[in-house]
Amino acid sequence: IKRWIVQTHQKVGDKLPQEAALIEQMGVARGTVREALASLQAQGLIKVSTGPNGGATLTQPPYERCLEAVSNFLYFQSVDIVTLYALR
């Protein structure tokens, strides 16, 4: 789904296709799509709402969440100054 978002030039605020369309488009099972959407939501990349106009909408991850991801990476890696500079 992330690759599709990039390849189709989706932007923050755009809605993702409905679950059934994602299943057909990606050629995967319903559980796989639901798990992927849950993962994207946990990463702060989408917001999922219910109701007649519900669905997944692309969001901008908060700075804190991005910082946490980089911090987790650095915690388990031996990082040299070149890598650290590239991460900035």
DSSP file (Angstrom, degrees, kcal/mol; ACC not computed):
  #  RESIDUE AA STRUCTURE BP1 BP2  ACC     N-H-->O    O-->H-N    N-H-->O    O-->H-N    TCO  KAPPA ALPHA  PHI   PSI    X-CA   Y-CA   Z-CA
    1    1 A I     >        0   0    0      0, 0.0     4,-2.5     0, 0.0     5,-0.1   0.000 360.0 360.0 360.0 -39.6    0.0    0.0    0.0
    2    2 A K  H  >  +     0   0    0      2,-0.2     4,-2.1     1,-0.2     5,-0.2   0.934 360.0  49.4 -59.8 -44.9    2.9    2.4    0.7
    3    3 A R  H  > S+     0   0    0      1,-0.2     4,-3.1     2,-0.2     5,-0.2   0.915 110.4  50.5 -60.4 -43.0    4.3    1.7   -2.7
    4    4 A W  H  > S+     0   0    0      1,-0.2     4,-2.2     2,-0.2    -1,-0.2   0.906 107.5  54.3 -61.5 -41.9    0.9    2.4   -4.3
    5    5 A I  H  <>S+     0   0    0     -4,-2.5     5,-2.5     1,-0.2    -1,-0.2   0.920 114.4  40.5 -57.8 -45.4    0.6    5.6   -2.4
    6    6 A V  H ><5S+     0   0    0     -4,-2.1     3,-1.5     3,-0.2    -2,-0.2   0.934 114.7  50.9 -70.2 -46.6    4.0    6.8   -3.8
    7    7 A Q  H 3<5S+     0   0    0     -4,-3.1    -2,-0.2     1,-0.3    -1,-0.2   0.804 113.6  45.1 -63.9 -29.7    3.5    5.5   -7.3
    8    8 A T  T 3<5S-     0   0    0     -4,-2.2    -1,-0.3    -5,-0.2    -2,-0.2   0.297 110.2-121.3 -99.0   9.6    0.1    7.2   -7.6
    9    9 A H  T < 5 +     0   0    0     -3,-1.5    -3,-0.2     1,-0.1    -4,-0.1   0.869  44.2 179.3  56.8  42.8    1.3   10.5   -6.1
   10   10 A Q      < -     0   0    0     -5,-2.5     2,-0.3    -6,-0.2    -1,-0.1  -0.414   9.4-155.2 -71.7 152.7   -1.2   10.5   -3.3
   11   11 A K    >   -     0   0    0     -2,-0.1     3,-2.5     4,-0.1    47,-0.3  -0.842  32.0 -73.2-127.3 163.3   -1.0   13.4   -0.8
   12   12 A V  T 3  S+     0   0    0     -2,-0.3    47,-0.2     1,-0.3     3,-0.1  -0.335 122.0  30.1 -54.3 131.5   -1.9   14.1    2.8
   13   13 A G  T 3  S+     0   0    0     45,-2.5    -1,-0.3     1,-0.4     2,-0.1   0.130  89.9 124.3 100.2 -19.1   -5.7   14.4    2.9
   14   14 A D    <   -     0   0    0     -3,-2.5    44,-2.9    43,-0.1    -1,-0.4  -0.464  60.0-124.8 -73.1 146.6   -6.3   12.0    0.1
   15   15 A K  B     -A   57   0A   0     42,-0.2    42,-0.3    -2,-0.1     3,-0.1  -0.723  17.2-129.8 -91.4 141.1   -8.5    9.0    0.8
   16   16 A L        -     0   0    0     40,-3.2    40,-0.2    -2,-0.3     3,-0.1  -0.481  39.7 -87.0 -77.9 158.6   -7.4    5.5    0.1
   17   17 A P        -     0   0    0      0, 0.0    39,-0.2     0, 0.0    -1,-0.1  -0.254  57.2 -86.5 -59.8 156.3   -9.6    3.2   -1.9
   18   18 A Q     >  -     0   0    0      1,-0.1     4,-2.2    37,-0.1     3,-0.4  -0.181  44.1-100.7 -60.2 159.8  -12.2    1.2    0.0
   19   19 A E  H  > S+     0   0    0      1,-0.2     4,-2.4     2,-0.2     5,-0.2   0.878 121.9  52.6 -52.0 -46.5  -11.2   -2.1    1.5
   20   20 A A  H  > S+     0   0    0      1,-0.2     4,-2.1     2,-0.2    -1,-0.2   0.891 109.8  49.0 -61.3 -39.8  -12.8   -4.2   -1.2
   21   21 A A  H  > S+     0   0    0     -3,-0.4     4,-3.0     2,-0.2    -1,-0.2   0.890 110.4  50.6 -67.5 -39.0  -11.0   -2.2   -3.9
   22   22 A L  H  X S+     0   0    0     -4,-2.2     4,-2.9     2,-0.2     5,-0.3   0.898 108.5  53.0 -64.0 -40.2   -7.6   -2.6   -2.1
   23   23 A I  H  X>S+     0   0    0     -4,-2.4     4,-1.5    -5,-0.2     5,-1.2   0.943 115.5  39.8 -59.4 -48.4   -8.2   -6.4   -1.8
   24   24 A E  H  <5S+     0   0    0     -4,-2.1    -2,-0.2     2,-0.2    -1,-0.2   0.928 117.9  47.8 -67.3 -45.7   -8.8   -6.6   -5.6
   25   25 A Q  H  <5S+     0   0    0     -4,-3.0    -2,-0.2     1,-0.2    -1,-0.2   0.887 119.7  37.3 -64.3 -41.7   -6.1   -4.2   -6.5
   26   26 A M  H  <5S-     0   0    0     -4,-2.9    -1,-0.2    -5,-0.2    -2,-0.2   0.669 100.3-132.4 -87.2 -17.7   -3.4   -5.7   -4.3
   27   27 A G  T  <5 +     0   0    0     -4,-1.5     2,-0.2    -5,-0.3    -3,-0.2   0.880  63.8 120.6  68.6  38.0   -4.5   -9.3   -4.9
   28   28 A V      < -     0   0    0     -5,-1.2    -1,-0.2    -6,-0.3    -2,-0.1  -0.763  66.2 -86.4-127.5 173.3   -4.4  -10.2   -1.2
   29   29 A A     >  -     0   0    0     -2,-0.2     4,-1.9    -3,-0.1     3,-0.3  -0.339  37.6-110.6 -78.2 160.6   -6.8  -11.4    1.4
   30   30 A R  H  > S+     0   0    0      1,-0.2     4,-2.6     2,-0.2     5,-0.2   0.891 118.5  55.0 -56.8 -43.2   -9.1   -9.2    3.5
   31   31 A G  H  > S+     0   0    0      1,-0.2     4,-2.4     2,-0.2    -1,-0.2   0.867 105.6  52.5 -61.1 -36.6   -7.0   -9.9    6.6
   32   32 A T  H  > S+     0   0    0     -3,-0.3     4,-2.4     2,-0.2    -1,-0.2   0.919 110.6  46.7 -65.8 -43.9   -3.9   -8.8    4.9
   33   33 A V  H  X S+     0   0    0     -4,-1.9     4,-2.7     2,-0.2     5,-0.2   0.921 113.1  49.3 -64.1 -43.6   -5.4   -5.5    3.9
   34   34 A R  H  X S+     0   0    0     -4,-2.6     4,-2.3     1,-0.2    -2,-0.2   0.907 111.8  48.4 -63.6 -40.7   -6.8   -4.9    7.4
   35   35 A E  H  X S+     0   0    0     -4,-2.4     4,-2.2    -5,-0.2    -1,-0.2   0.906 112.0  49.6 -65.6 -40.8   -3.4   -5.7    8.9
   36   36 A A  H  X S+     0   0    0     -4,-2.4     4,-2.5     2,-0.2    -2,-0.2   0.917 111.5  48.3 -64.0 -43.4   -1.6   -3.4    6.5
   37   37 A L  H  X S+     0   0    0     -4,-2.7     4,-2.3     1,-0.2    -1,-0.2   0.893 110.6  51.2 -64.7 -38.9   -4.1   -0.6    7.3
   38   38 A A  H  X S+     0   0    0     -4,-2.3     4,-2.4    -5,-0.2    -1,-0.2   0.895 110.6  49.4 -63.5 -39.5   -3.7   -1.1   11.0
   39   39 A S  H  X S+     0   0    0     -4,-2.2     4,-1.7     2,-0.2    -2,-0.2   0.921 110.8  48.7 -65.4 -44.5    0.1   -0.9   10.6
   40   40 A L  H  <>S+     0   0    0     -4,-2.5     5,-2.6     1,-0.2     6,-0.9   0.878 112.1  49.9 -62.5 -37.4   -0.2    2.3    8.6
   41   41 A Q  H ><5S+     0   0    0     -4,-2.3     3,-1.3     4,-0.2    -2,-0.2   0.914 108.7  51.4 -67.1 -42.4   -2.4    3.7   11.2
   42   42 A A  H 3<5S+     0   0    0     -4,-2.4    -1,-0.2     1,-0.3    -2,-0.2   0.814 108.5  52.9 -63.9 -29.7    0.0    2.7   14.0
   43   43 A Q  T 3<5S-     0   0    0     -4,-1.7    -1,-0.3    -5,-0.1    -2,-0.2   0.539 116.5-116.8 -81.7  -6.7    2.8    4.5   12.1
   44   44 A G  T < 5S+     0   0    0     -3,-1.3    -3,-0.2    -4,-0.3    -2,-0.1   0.660  83.5 117.9  81.2  16.4    0.7    7.6   11.9
   45   45 A L  S   <S+     0   0    0     -5,-2.6    14,-2.6    -6,-0.2     2,-0.3   0.705  75.3  25.2 -89.6 -21.5    0.4    7.5    8.1
   46   46 A I  E     -B   58   0A   0     -6,-0.9     2,-0.4    12,-0.3    12,-0.2  -0.956  61.7-145.5-137.8 159.0   -3.3    7.2    7.9
   47   47 A K  E     -B   57   0A   0     10,-2.4    10,-2.5    -2,-0.3     2,-0.5  -0.996  19.0-152.9-120.6 130.0   -6.4    8.0    9.9
   48   48 A V  E     +B   56   0A   0     -2,-0.4     2,-0.3     8,-0.2     8,-0.2  -0.902  15.6 179.6-108.1 127.5   -9.3    5.5    9.7
   49   49 A S  E     -B   55   0A   0      6,-2.3     6,-2.5    -2,-0.5     2,-0.2  -0.896  15.7-138.8-123.8 156.1  -12.8    6.7   10.3
   50   50 A T        +     0   0    0     -2,-0.3     3,-0.2     4,-0.2     0, 0.0  -0.580  52.7  61.8-107.2 171.2  -16.1    4.8   10.2
   51   51 A G  S >  S-     0   0    0     -2,-0.2     3,-1.9     1,-0.2    -2,-0.1  -0.477 100.0 -43.5 107.3-178.6  -19.5    5.7    8.8
   52   52 A P  T 3  S+     0   0    0      0, 0.0    -1,-0.2     0, 0.0    -2,-0.0   0.836 141.9  33.2 -58.0 -36.8  -20.9    6.5    5.4
   53   53 A N  T 3  S+     0   0    0     -3,-0.2    -2,-0.1     2,-0.0    -4,-0.1   0.104  99.6 122.9-104.6  21.6  -18.0    8.8    4.4
   54   54 A G    <   +     0   0    0     -3,-1.9     2,-0.3    -6,-0.1    -4,-0.2   0.010  21.5 103.4 -75.8-176.5  -15.5    6.7    6.4
   55   55 A G  E    S- B   0  49A   0     -6,-2.5    -6,-2.3   -37,-0.1     2,-0.5  -0.838  72.2 -41.9 134.2-170.7  -12.3    5.0    5.2
   56   56 A A  E     - B   0  48A   0     -2,-0.3   -40,-3.2   -40,-0.2     2,-0.4  -0.799  49.0-170.9 -97.9 131.1   -8.6    5.6    5.4
   57   57 A T  E     -AB  15  47A   0    -10,-2.5   -10,-2.4    -2,-0.5   -42,-0.2  -0.967  27.9-113.2-121.5 135.9   -7.2    9.1    4.8
   58   58 A L  E     - B   0  46A   0    -44,-2.9   -45,-2.5    -2,-0.4     2,-0.3  -0.462  39.8-175.5 -67.8 135.6   -3.5    9.9    4.4
   59   59 A T        -     0   0    0    -14,-2.6   -47,-0.0   -47,-0.2    -1,-0.0  -0.866  31.2-107.4-128.2 162.6   -2.1   12.0    7.3
   60   60 A Q        -     0   0    0     -2,-0.3   -15,-0.1     1,-0.0     3,-0.1  -0.815  40.2-122.6 -88.2 120.3    1.2   13.6    8.1
   61   61 A P        -     0   0    0      0, 0.0   -17,-0.1     0, 0.0   -16,-0.1  -0.380  33.0-106.2 -62.6 140.5    2.9   11.6   10.9
   62   62 A P    >>  -     0   0    0      0, 0.0     4,-1.8     0, 0.0     3,-0.6  -0.332  23.5-116.0 -66.9 150.5    3.7   13.8   13.9
   63   63 A Y  H 3> S+     0   0    0      1,-0.2     4,-2.7     2,-0.2     5,-0.2   0.876 114.5  57.5 -51.5 -43.0    7.3   14.9   14.5
   64   64 A E  H 3> S+     0   0    0      1,-0.2     4,-2.2     2,-0.2    -1,-0.2   0.875 104.9  50.2 -60.4 -38.8    7.4   12.9   17.7
   65   65 A R  H <> S+     0   0    0     -3,-0.6     4,-1.9     2,-0.2    -1,-0.2   0.889 111.7  48.1 -68.3 -38.7    6.5    9.7   16.0
   66   66 A C  H  X S+     0   0    0     -4,-1.8     4,-2.2     2,-0.2    -2,-0.2   0.917 111.7  50.0 -65.3 -43.5    9.2   10.2   13.4
   67   67 A L  H  X S+     0   0    0     -4,-2.7     4,-2.7     1,-0.2    -2,-0.2   0.891 108.7  52.9 -61.9 -40.2   11.7   11.0   16.1
   68   68 A E  H  X S+     0   0    0     -4,-2.2     4,-2.5    -5,-0.2    -1,-0.2   0.902 107.9  50.7 -62.8 -41.5   10.7    7.9   18.0
   69   69 A A  H  X S+     0   0    0     -4,-1.9     4,-2.0     2,-0.2    -2,-0.2   0.918 113.0  45.1 -63.6 -43.7   11.2    5.7   14.9
   70   70 A V  H  X S+     0   0    0     -4,-2.2     4,-2.7     2,-0.2    -2,-0.2   0.901 112.0  52.7 -66.4 -40.2   14.7    7.1   14.3
   71   71 A S  H  X S+     0   0    0     -4,-2.7     4,-2.0     1,-0.2    -2,-0.2   0.907 108.4  50.4 -61.5 -42.3   15.5    6.8   18.0
   72   72 A N  H  X S+     0   0    0     -4,-2.5     4,-1.1     2,-0.2    -1,-0.2   0.910 110.8  49.6 -62.3 -41.5   14.5    3.1   17.9
   73   73 A F  H >< S+     0   0    0     -4,-2.0     3,-0.6     1,-0.2     4,-0.5   0.942 112.6  46.4 -60.6 -48.0   16.8    2.6   14.9
   74   74 A L  H >< S+     0   0    0     -4,-2.7     3,-0.7     1,-0.2    -1,-0.2   0.806 103.5  64.1 -67.3 -29.5   19.7    4.3   16.6
   75   75 A Y  H 3< S+     0   0    0     -4,-2.0    -1,-0.2     1,-0.2    -2,-0.2   0.861 111.5  34.9 -62.1 -36.2   19.2    2.4   19.8
   76   76 A F  T << S+     0   0    0     -4,-1.1     2,-0.4    -3,-0.6    -1,-0.2   0.370 111.0  73.3-102.1   3.5   20.0   -1.0   18.2
   77   77 A Q  S <  S-     0   0    0     -3,-0.7     2,-0.8    -4,-0.5     0, 0.0  -0.900  73.0-130.8-122.3 147.0   22.6    0.2   15.7
   78   78 A S        -     0   0    0     -2,-0.4     2,-0.5     0, 0.0    -3,-0.1  -0.871  40.1-166.3 -88.8 112.5   26.2    1.2   15.8
   79   79 A V        -     0   0    0     -2,-0.8     2,-0.1    -5,-0.2    -2,-0.0  -0.882  11.3-152.8-114.1 130.1   26.0    4.4   13.8
   80   80 A D     >  -     0   0    0     -2,-0.5     4,-2.4     1,-0.1     5,-0.2  -0.410  37.0 -99.2 -89.6 173.4   28.9    6.4   12.4
   81   81 A I  H  > S+     0   0    0      1,-0.2     4,-2.4     2,-0.2     5,-0.2   0.821 121.0  56.8 -65.2 -32.0   28.8   10.1   11.7
   82   82 A V  H  > S+     0   0    0      2,-0.2     4,-2.0     1,-0.2    -1,-0.2   0.925 110.5  43.8 -65.5 -44.5   28.1    9.7    8.0
   83   83 A T  H  > S+     0   0    0      2,-0.2     4,-2.2     1,-0.2    -2,-0.2   0.920 113.1  52.0 -66.1 -44.0   25.0    7.6    8.7
   84   84 A L  H  X S+     0   0    0     -4,-2.4     4,-1.1     1,-0.2    -2,-0.2   0.903 110.2  48.5 -59.4 -42.0   23.9   10.0   11.4
   85   85 A Y  H  < S+     0   0    0     -4,-2.4     3,-0.4     1,-0.2    -1,-0.2   0.894 109.9  52.1 -65.1 -39.7   24.3   12.9    9.0
   86   86 A A  H  < S+     0   0    0     -4,-2.0    -2,-0.2     1,-0.2    -1,-0.2   0.858 106.9  54.1 -65.0 -34.9   22.3   11.1    6.3
   87   87 A L  H  <        0   0    0     -4,-2.2    -1,-0.2     1,-0.3    -2,-0.2   0.762 360.0 360.0 -69.9 -25.4   19.5   10.5    8.8
   88   88 A R     <        0   0    0     -4,-1.1    -1,-0.3    -3,-0.4    -2,-0.1   0.544 360.0 360.0 -62.6 360.0   19.2   14.1    9.6
